Amino acid sequence: MKILTTLLTISIFTASGFSEDKKEIQKIEISAAGNPPGTMKFTKSEFKAKVGKIELNFKNPDVLQHNILILKPGTKDKVGAMADAMLTDPEALKKHYVPDSKDIISSSKLVNPGGSEKIIFSIDKPGDYPIICTFPGHWRLMNAVLKVSDSK
């Protein structure tokens, strides 16, 4: 009886832990604009979330490769300039054109036409978080904002 009670307690605790984790993850869909081809824009310029864990699904229906980076507030131009500087880096393609910066919260690999990529990250403060593609020449046009509000 004692073993059965212990197993039942563990099962309930484990099941409730998994359901809480799933509730806490916010899901966001972001897509590159594919029509007309080569537009170098996201389909929306603004996305909303609450402070916490976020699962972002990036879809690329375009004819060009794209990536997606979530940045700390106010750092779009700084990280964009770092991405531009990667044109002289012979390892840039291997790095998926993602610069080495503490201002990057999360990033995807380069996503081929017709592909998709999921990234999971956490944001602990409300604010406006830039979203950019750092494939060479894209970030100035291909950018959006993740507006994060308090979770309460």
Contacts in CASP RR format, 6 or more apart in sequence:
PFRMAT RR
TARGET T0000
AUTHOR 0000-0000-0000
METHOD contacts of the structure
MODEL  1
MKILTTLLTISIFTASGFSEDKKEIQKIEISAAGNPPGTMKFTKSEFKAK
VGKIELNFKNPDVLQHNILILKPGTKDKVGAMADAMLTDPEALKKHYVPD
SKDIISSSKLVNPGGSEKIIFSIDKPGDYPIICTFPGHWRLMNAVLKVSD
SK
24 52 0 8 1.000
24 53 0 8 1.000
25 53 0 8 1.000
25 54 0 8 1.000
25 55 0 8 1.000
25 120 0 8 1.000
26 49 0 8 1.000
26 50 0 8 1.000
26 52 0 8 1.000
26 53 0 8 1.000
26 54 0 8 1.000
26 55 0 8 1.000
27 54 0 8 1.000
27 55 0 8 1.000
27 56 0 8 1.000
27 57 0 8 1.000
28 47 0 8 1.000
28 49 0 8 1.000
28 54 0 8 1.000
28 55 0 8 1.000
28 56 0 8 1.000
28 57 0 8 1.000
28 146 0 8 1.000
29 56 0 8 1.000
29 57 0 8 1.000
29 59 0 8 1.000
30 42 0 8 1.000
30 43 0 8 1.000
30 44 0 8 1.000
30 47 0 8 1.000
30 56 0 8 1.000
30 57 0 8 1.000
30 58 0 8 1.000
30 59 0 8 1.000
30 68 0 8 1.000
30 131 0 8 1.000
30 144 0 8 1.000
31 42 0 8 1.000
31 43 0 8 1.000
31 58 0 8 1.000
31 59 0 8 1.000
31 60 0 8 1.000
31 61 0 8 1.000
32 39 0 8 1.000
32 41 0 8 1.000
32 42 0 8 1.000
32 43 0 8 1.000
32 58 0 8 1.000
32 59 0 8 1.000
32 60 0 8 1.000
32 61 0 8 1.000
32 62 0 8 1.000
32 64 0 8 1.000
32 66 0 8 1.000
32 133 0 8 1.000
32 142 0 8 1.000
33 39 0 8 1.000
33 40 0 8 1.000
33 41 0 8 1.000
33 42 0 8 1.000
33 43 0 8 1.000
33 62 0 8 1.000
34 61 0 8 1.000
34 62 0 8 1.000
34 63 0 8 1.000
35 61 0 8 1.000
37 62 0 8 1.000
37 63 0 8 1.000
37 64 0 8 1.000
38 62 0 8 1.000
38 63 0 8 1.000
38 64 0 8 1.000
39 62 0 8 1.000
40 64 0 8 1.000
40 133 0 8 1.000
40 137 0 8 1.000
40 138 0 8 1.000
40 141 0 8 1.000
40 142 0 8 1.000
41 141 0 8 1.000
41 142 0 8 1.000
42 131 0 8 1.000
42 142 0 8 1.000
42 143 0 8 1.000
42 144 0 8 1.000
44 144 0 8 1.000
45 144 0 8 1.000
45 145 0 8 1.000
46 144 0 8 1.000
46 145 0 8 1.000
46 147 0 8 1.000
47 131 0 8 1.000
47 144 0 8 1.000
47 145 0 8 1.000
47 146 0 8 1.000
47 147 0 8 1.000
48 146 0 8 1.000
48 147 0 8 1.000
48 148 0 8 1.000
48 149 0 8 1.000
49 123 0 8 1.000
49 146 0 8 1.000
49 147 0 8 1.000
49 148 0 8 1.000
49 149 0 8 1.000
50 148 0 8 1.000
50 149 0 8 1.000
50 150 0 8 1.000
50 151 0 8 1.000
51 123 0 8 1.000
51 124 0 8 1.000
51 125 0 8 1.000
51 126 0 8 1.000
51 148 0 8 1.000
51 149 0 8 1.000
51 150 0 8 1.000
51 151 0 8 1.000
52 122 0 8 1.000
52 123 0 8 1.000
52 124 0 8 1.000
52 151 0 8 1.000
53 120 0 8 1.000
53 121 0 8 1.000
53 122 0 8 1.000
54 120 0 8 1.000
54 121 0 8 1.000
54 122 0 8 1.000
54 123 0 8 1.000
55 118 0 8 1.000
55 119 0 8 1.000
55 120 0 8 1.000
56 68 0 8 1.000
56 70 0 8 1.000
56 106 0 8 1.000
56 118 0 8 1.000
56 119 0 8 1.000
56 120 0 8 1.000
56 121 0 8 1.000
57 116 0 8 1.000
57 117 0 8 1.000
57 118 0 8 1.000
58 66 0 8 1.000
58 68 0 8 1.000
58 108 0 8 1.000
58 111 0 8 1.000
58 116 0 8 1.000
58 117 0 8 1.000
58 118 0 8 1.000
58 119 0 8 1.000
59 114 0 8 1.000
59 115 0 8 1.000
59 116 0 8 1.000
60 66 0 8 1.000
60 111 0 8 1.000
60 112 0 8 1.000
60 113 0 8 1.000
60 114 0 8 1.000
60 115 0 8 1.000
60 116 0 8 1.000
61 113 0 8 1.000
61 114 0 8 1.000
62 113 0 8 1.000
62 114 0 8 1.000
63 113 0 8 1.000
64 113 0 8 1.000
64 135 0 8 1.000
64 138 0 8 1.000
65 110 0 8 1.000
65 111 0 8 1.000
65 112 0 8 1.000
65 113 0 8 1.000
65 135 0 8 1.000
66 110 0 8 1.000
66 111 0 8 1.000
66 133 0 8 1.000
66 135 0 8 1.000
66 138 0 8 1.000
66 142 0 8 1.000
67 96 0 8 1.000
67 97 0 8 1.000
67 98 0 8 1.000
67 107 0 8 1.000
67 108 0 8 1.000
67 109 0 8 1.000
67 110 0 8 1.000
67 111 0 8 1.000
67 133 0 8 1.000
67 134 0 8 1.000
67 135 0 8 1.000
68 107 0 8 1.000
68 108 0 8 1.000
68 111 0 8 1.000
68 117 0 8 1.000
68 119 0 8 1.000
68 131 0 8 1.000
68 132 0 8 1.000
68 133 0 8 1.000
69 79 0 8 1.000
69 98 0 8 1.000
69 104 0 8 1.000
69 106 0 8 1.000
69 107 0 8 1.000
69 108 0 8 1.000
69 131 0 8 1.000
69 132 0 8 1.000
69 133 0 8 1.000
69 134 0 8 1.000
70 104 0 8 1.000
70 105 0 8 1.000
70 106 0 8 1.000
70 107 0 8 1.000
70 119 0 8 1.000
70 121 0 8 1.000
70 129 0 8 1.000
70 130 0 8 1.000
70 131 0 8 1.000
70 146 0 8 1.000
71 79 0 8 1.000
71 103 0 8 1.000
71 104 0 8 1.000
71 105 0 8 1.000
71 129 0 8 1.000
71 130 0 8 1.000
71 131 0 8 1.000
71 132 0 8 1.000
72 103 0 8 1.000
72 104 0 8 1.000
72 105 0 8 1.000
72 129 0 8 1.000
73 127 0 8 1.000
73 128 0 8 1.000
73 129 0 8 1.000
73 130 0 8 1.000
74 128 0 8 1.000
74 130 0 8 1.000
75 101 0 8 1.000
75 103 0 8 1.000
75 130 0 8 1.000
76 130 0 8 1.000
76 132 0 8 1.000
76 139 0 8 1.000
76 143 0 8 1.000
78 101 0 8 1.000
78 103 0 8 1.000
79 99 0 8 1.000
79 101 0 8 1.000
79 103 0 8 1.000
79 104 0 8 1.000
79 130 0 8 1.000
79 132 0 8 1.000
79 134 0 8 1.000
79 139 0 8 1.000
80 99 0 8 1.000
80 132 0 8 1.000
80 134 0 8 1.000
80 139 0 8 1.000
82 99 0 8 1.000
82 100 0 8 1.000
82 101 0 8 1.000
83 97 0 8 1.000
83 98 0 8 1.000
83 99 0 8 1.000
83 132 0 8 1.000
83 134 0 8 1.000
83 136 0 8 1.000
83 137 0 8 1.000
83 139 0 8 1.000
84 136 0 8 1.000
84 137 0 8 1.000
84 139 0 8 1.000
85 99 0 8 1.000
86 92 0 8 1.000
86 95 0 8 1.000
86 97 0 8 1.000
86 99 0 8 1.000
86 134 0 8 1.000
86 136 0 8 1.000
87 136 0 8 1.000
89 95 0 8 1.000
93 110 0 8 1.000
96 107 0 8 1.000
96 108 0 8 1.000
96 109 0 8 1.000
96 110 0 8 1.000
97 110 0 8 1.000
97 134 0 8 1.000
97 135 0 8 1.000
97 136 0 8 1.000
98 104 0 8 1.000
98 107 0 8 1.000
98 134 0 8 1.000
99 134 0 8 1.000
105 121 0 8 1.000
105 123 0 8 1.000
105 129 0 8 1.000
106 119 0 8 1.000
106 120 0 8 1.000
106 121 0 8 1.000
107 119 0 8 1.000
108 117 0 8 1.000
108 119 0 8 1.000
109 117 0 8 1.000
110 135 0 8 1.000
111 117 0 8 1.000
123 129 0 8 1.000
123 146 0 8 1.000
123 148 0 8 1.000
125 148 0 8 1.000
126 148 0 8 1.000
126 149 0 8 1.000
126 150 0 8 1.000
127 147 0 8 1.000
127 148 0 8 1.000
127 149 0 8 1.000
128 145 0 8 1.000
128 146 0 8 1.000
128 147 0 8 1.000
128 148 0 8 1.000
129 145 0 8 1.000
129 146 0 8 1.000
129 147 0 8 1.000
129 148 0 8 1.000
130 143 0 8 1.000
130 144 0 8 1.000
130 145 0 8 1.000
130 146 0 8 1.000
131 143 0 8 1.000
131 144 0 8 1.000
131 145 0 8 1.000
131 146 0 8 1.000
132 138 0 8 1.000
132 139 0 8 1.000
132 142 0 8 1.000
132 143 0 8 1.000
133 139 0 8 1.000
133 142 0 8 1.000
133 143 0 8 1.000
END
